[in-house]
């Protein structure tokens, strides 16, 4: 079955770059997503990448996809205190009717 | 903007009560989902629906049921609440094959 794994915690200094990593197992993934969850809130879609792409850049966010290793990463440039949140990666597979399989989430703490 | 609205932010219920969590979306999405979020476990799918009156079990359907009588509304029902159902519940909706948009969540405490 599908399995999505992330490290649970990342501490980064304000102004540095953050890199959040994710691995997945299902080779039939169509889209891979990054969501952000601030305390007490729902999930906000940050960005996504189609499975036939290697990279996608959106302002401070860069998504890298290594299909051979089934590895996905999210880089946040110039990390700010407002970037402190839990970040979830999720995969959608071709036979899933649009269901998403989520990782456990990475808690990012930005220190001054 | 897509709006997914959950009827309550916080709920406290007693063991054995029947609990209804309501979710409404305003973007005519076919798919609607109920997830449960627990620390260290991420989001786990309880049920989803791809059309009115259609429902499919997710990964953890035991102890839950759902209702989708109208396209915009998807209800999660706890038939007899138990303390192990204390959790954050998240509703989402999507077009088929597209990204899901989430509500703000309902934090349910069963005492």
Interface residues (C-beta under 8 A of the other chain):
Chain A: X4 X8 X30 X31 X33 X35 X40 X41 X42 X43 X44 X45 X48 X88 X90 X92 X97 X98 X99 X100 X102 X103 X104 X105
Chain B: X4 X31 X33 X35 X40 X41 X42 X43 X44 X45 X48 X50 X56 X58 X90 X92 X94 X95 X96 X97 X98 X99 X100 X101 X102 X103 X104 X105
